[in-house]
């Protein structure tokens, strides 16, 4: 069977750890091109239940400072190593796009389905970044689920962080990792 280029792109996808992402990041026009591809996801009801928050430059370090302070509030016994990790978390990649899930009340489209749409946006953005020669990693961690972080980033009530997409130029080649065998995951339902 001949494998089309689109499948080659999917098969070549791999996350580049945020610590391995450096300058340059995408310029504004390239970022908008990435986002144009990322929004082409299944979206029942055309609700567009997501939005983007761009974090670049000194804002990355400012967010890291806030995260370290918040980590101490959450756990006064947090280790110095964990504090440093949280402080540096957004300092590596030159660009972090926060994909914010913004579900809307709709009798035909459950919130869970809208959250999956936002998740699809995260994955499509990873693909778009790689297609344009950048590396990317989709991360969450505790800060994606923390109400104080949500308030600090300006999320509205009911919004959630679907992912922080770290984007930049890979500093090193990322090796392939073992992938699950799809045949082992496939079952037939026989009614």
Secondary structure as UniProt FT lines:
FT   HELIX           5..12
FT   HELIX           18..20
FT   STRAND          21..22
FT   HELIX           28..38
FT   HELIX           44..46
FT   STRAND          50..56
FT   HELIX           57..74
FT   TURN            76..77
FT   HELIX           80..88
FT   TURN            89..91
FT   STRAND          95..101
FT   HELIX           111..131
FT   TURN            132..133
FT   STRAND          135..139
FT   HELIX           142..144
FT   HELIX           147..153
FT   TURN            157..158
FT   STRAND          160..170
FT   HELIX           182..185
//
